[in-house]
Each structure stands twice: as structure tokens, then as C-alpha cells.
Amino acid sequence: MSDFFRSLARGIQSMGDEPEGERYAVAGKFVACTHCQRDRFVEGSALLNTAGMSFMNLDWANRAAATLTCTNCGRIEWFLSDPQAEGE
């Protein structure tokens, strides 16, 4: 049981840490935040829900967009094509 509490304590301590992030390129150009001009992001994805598909309870069938969240200011940039990390 003590392992659980140690893991919980480490998780709580790390909540304040800023993620390091990576540099990404889309369509051959490196991405920079349009708000703070930093170039480190954390990649994610989001569904592009439509009213018709939601009405029919088919949200899972909607297209997805790639998101890059700036590690400095938190601005989210959206892309229909997949971003490529610098090391890929």
C-alpha cells in the first residue's frame, strides 16, 4: 500500500512541472506558437464532431484533427494533417 502513496505523491509533485515538449513540422515547415513564438509542443488529437453524426450517436465516425499544445503559454494549434516530430 505504501507504493500507492509514494506514486500518488510523485504524481502530485509533477503536476506543477512544465512538459518539455518537442519541435514539430507540418507541410515541411516548423511550427511556432502564434502567441508567444516558442517552438515546443505536446501532440494530441481531437474529434471534429458534427451535429448530424452526434444526432445519430455516431461521433466516433467523425474526422480527427491533430493538436499541438504550446508548452509555454498553452495555446492549441489545430492541423488536419499529422505533424512530424523533429526526430522522426
C-alpha atoms as a printed R data frame, in Angstrom:
   type eleno elety resid chain resno       x      y       z
1  ATOM     1    CA   MET     A     1   0.000  0.000   0.000
2  ATOM     2    CA   SER     A     2   2.891  2.372   0.633
3  ATOM     3    CA   ASP     A     3   3.875  2.121  -3.070
4  ATOM     4    CA   PHE     A     4   0.481  3.543  -3.936
5  ATOM     5    CA   PHE     A     5   1.003  6.576  -1.707
6  ATOM     6    CA   ARG     A     6   4.547  7.144  -2.984
7  ATOM     7    CA   SER     A     7   3.283  7.033  -6.575
8  ATOM     8    CA   LEU     A     8   0.447  9.368  -5.681
9  ATOM     9    CA   ALA     A     9   2.875 11.839  -4.055
10 ATOM    10    CA   ARG     A    10   5.162 11.775  -7.140
11 ATOM    11    CA   GLY     A    11   2.167 12.401  -9.394
12 ATOM    12    CA   ILE     A    12   1.034 15.374  -7.343
13 ATOM    13    CA   GLN     A    13   4.551 16.846  -7.294
14 ATOM    14    CA   SER     A    14   4.894 16.518 -11.069
15 ATOM    15    CA   MET     A    15   1.605 18.328 -11.742
16 ATOM    16    CA   GLY     A    16   3.374 21.685 -11.477
17 ATOM    17    CA   ASP     A    17   6.200 20.703 -13.843
18 ATOM    18    CA   GLU     A    18   6.090 22.196 -17.323
19 ATOM    19    CA   PRO     A    19   6.245 19.489 -20.020
20 ATOM    20    CA   GLU     A    20   9.380 19.672 -22.143
21 ATOM    21    CA   GLY     A    21   7.677 19.143 -25.484
22 ATOM    22    CA   GLU     A    22   9.130 18.627 -28.947
23 ATOM    23    CA   ARG     A    23   9.572 20.601 -32.155
24 ATOM    24    CA   TYR     A    24   7.125 19.701 -34.931
25 ATOM    25    CA   ALA     A    25   6.865 20.329 -38.659
26 ATOM    26    CA   VAL     A    26   3.686 20.428 -40.762
27 ATOM    27    CA   ALA     A    27   3.812 20.551 -44.565
28 ATOM    28    CA   GLY     A    28   7.584 20.937 -44.444
29 ATOM    29    CA   LYS     A    29   7.614 23.988 -42.111
30 ATOM    30    CA   PHE     A    30   8.459 24.049 -38.420
31 ATOM    31    CA   VAL     A    31   5.572 25.131 -36.206
32 ATOM    32    CA   ALA     A    32   5.931 28.125 -33.883
33 ATOM    33    CA   CYS     A    33   3.298 29.343 -31.451
34 ATOM    34    CA   THR     A    34   1.444 32.332 -32.896
35 ATOM    35    CA   HIS     A    35   1.025 33.791 -29.404
36 ATOM    36    CA   CYS     A    36   4.467 33.504 -27.745
37 ATOM    37    CA   GLN     A    37   6.649 32.365 -30.708
38 ATOM    38    CA   ARG     A    38   8.030 29.337 -28.806
39 ATOM    39    CA   ASP     A    39   8.588 26.088 -30.722
40 ATOM    40    CA   ARG     A    40   7.968 23.318 -28.151
41 ATOM    41    CA   PHE     A    41   4.645 21.480 -28.228
42 ATOM    42    CA   VAL     A    42   2.856 18.422 -26.861
43 ATOM    43    CA   GLU     A    43   0.897 16.497 -29.501
44 ATOM    44    CA   GLY     A    44  -2.717 15.425 -29.065
45 ATOM    45    CA   SER     A    45  -5.863 14.828 -31.091
46 ATOM    46    CA   ALA     A    46  -9.500 15.893 -31.077
47 ATOM    47    CA   LEU     A    47 -12.637 14.729 -32.867
48 ATOM    48    CA   LEU     A    48 -14.310 17.172 -35.230
49 ATOM    49    CA   ASN     A    49 -17.903 16.427 -34.231
50 ATOM    50    CA   THR     A    50 -20.799 17.312 -36.494
51 ATOM    51    CA   ALA     A    51 -24.427 17.802 -35.465
52 ATOM    52    CA   GLY     A    52 -25.716 15.078 -37.819
53 ATOM    53    CA   MET     A    53 -23.309 12.417 -36.602
54 ATOM    54    CA   SER     A    54 -23.948 13.385 -32.966
55 ATOM    55    CA   PHE     A    55 -27.711 13.149 -33.563
56 ATOM    56    CA   MET     A    56 -27.276  9.592 -34.856
57 ATOM    57    CA   ASN     A    57 -24.902  8.760 -31.972
58 ATOM    58    CA   LEU     A    58 -22.026  8.198 -34.424
59 ATOM    59    CA   ASP     A    59 -19.491 10.672 -33.008
60 ATOM    60    CA   TRP     A    60 -16.775  8.021 -33.293
61 ATOM    61    CA   ALA     A    61 -17.078  8.180 -37.112
62 ATOM    62    CA   ASN     A    62 -16.149 11.883 -37.350
63 ATOM    63    CA   ARG     A    63 -12.757 13.011 -38.617
64 ATOM    64    CA   ALA     A    64  -9.993 13.749 -36.146
65 ATOM    65    CA   ALA     A    65  -7.593 16.688 -36.078
66 ATOM    66    CA   ALA     A    66  -4.068 16.742 -34.684
67 ATOM    67    CA   THR     A    67  -3.450 19.311 -31.962
68 ATOM    68    CA   LEU     A    68  -0.189 20.831 -30.784
69 ATOM    69    CA   THR     A    69  -0.301 22.498 -27.358
70 ATOM    70    CA   CYS     A    70   2.406 25.075 -26.638
71 ATOM    71    CA   THR     A    71   4.355 24.131 -23.505
72 ATOM    72    CA   ASN     A    72   4.957 27.804 -22.696
73 ATOM    73    CA   CYS     A    73   1.565 29.528 -22.950
74 ATOM    74    CA   GLY     A    74  -0.872 26.656 -23.549
75 ATOM    75    CA   ARG     A    75  -2.199 27.843 -26.919
76 ATOM    76    CA   ILE     A    76  -3.561 24.969 -29.007
77 ATOM    77    CA   GLU     A    77  -2.804 24.828 -32.729
78 ATOM    78    CA   TRP     A    78  -5.057 22.561 -34.862
79 ATOM    79    CA   PHE     A    79  -3.992 20.642 -38.013
80 ATOM    80    CA   LEU     A    80  -5.806 18.262 -40.358
81 ATOM    81    CA   SER     A    81  -2.510 16.680 -41.433
82 ATOM    82    CA   ASP     A    82  -0.305 14.849 -38.939
83 ATOM    83    CA   PRO     A    83   2.612 16.864 -37.529
84 ATOM    84    CA   GLN     A    84   6.057 15.267 -37.704
85 ATOM    85    CA   ALA     A    85   8.287 15.449 -34.618
86 ATOM    86    CA   GLU     A    86  11.798 16.757 -35.247
87 ATOM    87    CA   GLY     A    87  13.451 13.372 -34.651
88 ATOM    88    CA   GLU     A    88  11.127 11.368 -36.921
